[in-house]
């Protein structure tokens, strides 16, 4: 058995605070800071328990609520220049009132937008002519065409063509070589001829990649004690034979 917990999503921390105020029918000018702080922190904790990333503005607002709550617990109070006691909630209340005012305006604007979208646009003669021309012929599109526009379009096309031509191109070649195949080839040659010069392998696979694969295959065969090598005459040449203990020694 499993269950889901769905939490309402809020646009920001002030939206959440207004929700608490409206839900509990609280006086926004006299916010019970203890209750609203506990509700706010419970919501944030619930988000964290569900592994939902908490936005930084929620964390900042939570810290602000805790700071206000701490100030209200202190016996000392701050006073303004006239000697009046300063309410720690005053700044928060002002921000909430401003947010509520703009939120109400946004709701009105959203209603106006919905009504505007339901209206049919009229009087856009160029767009209507363009629509008619696209369904009939191209005369309307060509009426504003001139030599300057043609040259600009031609210049853009040529610049794009030149960029494509000068763009670096990488060609990937696939060589039909594997270490296992080259090991089998070398063992077969040694079994047949008893002694094989490395230059003979170069002649069989003269390209650079073939030489590299053959050399790597020789190293693996040496490690497996399958072949032995003898120093031969010639520049960087050696002979390959079947494995012999006395030669290895």
Secondary structure, 3 states (H helix, E strand, C coil): CCCCCCCCCCCCHHHHHHHHHHHCCCCCCCCCHHHHHHHHHHHHHHHHHCCCCCCHHHHHHHHHHHHHHHHHHCCCCCECCCCCECCCCHHHHHHHHHHHHHHHHHHHHHHHHHHHHCCCCCCCHHHHHHHHHHHHCCHHHHCCCCHHHHHHHHHHHHHHHHHHHHCCCCCCCCCCCCHHHHHHHHHHHHHHHCEEEHHHHHHHCCCHHHHHHHHHHHHHHHHCCCEEEEECCCCCCEEEEECCHHHHC
